[in-house]
Amino acid sequence: MTPTLFGRWQTRLLLLVTVGVLVSIPFALGLVGSPPGSVYFWILGYVAIFGIAWDVVYDRLQKNRWDRDWPAIYQLLAGIWEFIFVVCGVKIFGFLPIPLPKEELPTFWVIVHYSIVWLAVFAASQSLMRILFPKWRFRGGQWL
């Protein structure tokens, strides 16, 4: 079953609030060598907020495909696009507020954090969601 827009939103928020937060905690505490701080949760929040908006676009694009499918490679491309958008908003242009000056934001750790969060959320969406919510796929991605 292809996810509906509401199913996309539910799945995105559920995975970012659970898996995304769990992966972000070691970064925020500085346990992985990153500078500690809440900036990682801010970025996670921006990914969630902008992801909800981008899901409207993704849903429209998906409906134009002949099989209405959204292959994993498209998820990868969407993840890269969302990363570029958030990093430009936080680091380059600075129109997204964070709790430290944009010049002090460690680009390397933002890339590492986002990559690990994205991989964890992707893996959870392809495995854990199917185990914990067996009818999730058949309800268009909706778990409520």
Secondary structure, DSSP 4 states (H G I P E B T S, - for coil): -PPPHHHHHHHHHHHIIIIIHHHHHHHHHTTTSSPPSTHHHHHHHHHHHHHHHHHHHHHHHHHTSTT----HHHHHHHHHHHHHHHHIIIIIS--S--SS-GGGS-HHHHHHHHHHHHHHHHHHHHTHHHHH-TTTGGGTT---
